Amino acid sequence: RQCLRDSIRIGLYVSLLLIGMVMVLGNLVQAQGRNFHPGDTQFIRHPTEMTRGSLLFKGKNNYQSAPVLQSDVHINITGMIARATVKQSFRNPGNEWQEAVYVFPLAETAAVDHLRMRIGERIIEGQIKEKEKARKQYQTARRAGKKTSLIEQERPNIFTASLANIGPYETIVVEIEYQQLIKYDLGRFTLRFPSVLAPRYIPGNTAVTGFTGKGWAINTNAVPDAARITPPVQHPDKGALNPLSVNIDLNVGFALEDINSPSHQIKVEHLPYTDNYRIQLQENSVPADRDFVLNWKTAADTTPQAALFKERIAGDDYALLMILPPKQQADVRLLNREIIFVIDTSGSMAGLSIVQARSALQLALSRLQPSDRFNIIQFNSTTSQLFPYPATVSAQSLRDAKNYVHALNADGGTEMAAAMRAALVNQSRDQAVRQVVFLTDGNVGNEDTLFRYIEQGLGNSRLFTVGIGSAPNSHFMHRAASFGRGTYTYIGNTSEVQQKMGELFSKLENPVLSEIDLYLPDRQTAEIWPEKIPDLYLGEPLLISIKSRSLPETIEVNGKIANTTWQTTLSLKGGHERTGVSRLWARRKIAALMVQRLRSSEHEALRQEIINTALQHHLVSKFTSLLAVDITPTRPGDAPIQKHAVAVNLPSGWEYQKVFGPMPGTATPARFYFIIGLLLFAAGILLRRISSHV
């Protein structure tokens, strides 16, 4: 009887413990999603009392909503160069002093060079400094009660804006300026402005310290800065936040055939007697929940075959040269081709993204040739594949593949490394062409680890990335394709699938312009980026950034198309004078040096070279930041300051429950594993004590 009573008591203890674990985990998951967005001022006792979406600042005895009033974007495009100004207005609607931390995306090629802090009629200009020095000076100014703003780079396409000492009922505007290159591909020019930072999957099973942040993820051994790249995400049921306005002045210097946006409704005004256009959103403002994309095409036979932009600073000449090689068409039969399709079926791909990915993959299957071999790999928390080994194209294998794709659903985490490994193993030397097509939103936090794996395991494969959804991680997609000696295609909605996949297969089926080399008379004294020119696919331009004490009169370009030599000589006389060409050159140099750091053990020397380049050209980088400090203290020394992370929208088309709950999906397994570990540890101690009394 005593044993029976003890067994019942132990069972009761264990049951209560398990119920407690479920409740804690449920609250944990709900807490991750309980974020609020800007609205009018409200004062409440607890976030659950909110009846509409608001961003909350925590006060002493209540929560106060604090809206981000507006994000205003103005972009001036001249030729291949875009100059952007982004204004973020922060208003503190409460009576306590506040500090706001806002993590936001920019284009992965953005050269961020200016920061202004506007307080009423006063303007404080930011200065470029080494990152650690800037951070210490920011903290000193914050403690002293001075208004201060800091812009830091977390990834080439992720930045953090910190703004301290926002006074009661005060509005402060943080203004950022940057430059970027316009993308040209297959006759189409494209500008993309990312307006929302999609949740990143955070792998790793060990919590680490070192990087402080206000994000929903904990730092892990795989992503030690996870807390800095995971801003709180607003639940869609709470409504949209962060209103965005976009205004663009477009001056390309020649007539256009078409201007359109596949992402937003726009208004286009052609200014009389000019080749200039003014583009605005159809609505005055929209929620920042997707990338803004603008496309334009030149009228027939008006696209320039080469373009030159120049700037002279401090005795140095800088040049940006765009060359359109001839169409890479030749009588080439792709015999013995193996093509591996990899599709992301994680939680972040749920909703519209998986529809786009399935549609793209079905279209790709229809382009396969009888002589091809192929396979399909899907990945989320685990990786699986259709065939044990690549199969020959046949009516049966295609039927199996189409049924397999039709049944794909999105759920779980984004464990990408295993999928990369599966796609790159078992390579045969007798394959003339081996192509890997990777369909994903790319929203992972461990990009550098994946880049190393691609470079080490690529072999004779070429990797082509296809970005899916409203807010893909363009830094990962571009860089992965670069390491994979392939190219990047972006599909933002289902209406683009046929066109974009058709263009991708045109590149896969045509010869590559390879072994590209440049000849300048003073090549030894000139700095050219990229140092090693990547292969070019059908319709892609060659972009070269040059710095020289004196530009030569000509430059010679050589390459091979299907074993046929191609050569051209271009004049470097004339061209267009453009402010900012030097900063674009520096941005490309910094990007190349960051890649070298992945491959080299000389990290400190490369780090110092990056710092020197960024300081010289006034650029934000991994190791430099922009800092603005008001000289006059405004917050009384005895007044406390509250710190709050600004929430962001869930990207359009995403499903919140697939990412954050009811169990953690794409967002992160790390916090889940960490809490599980603590609870199991507590359970072990409890059971040990119980057993000692039995």
Disulfide bonds with the S-S distance in Angstrom:
none
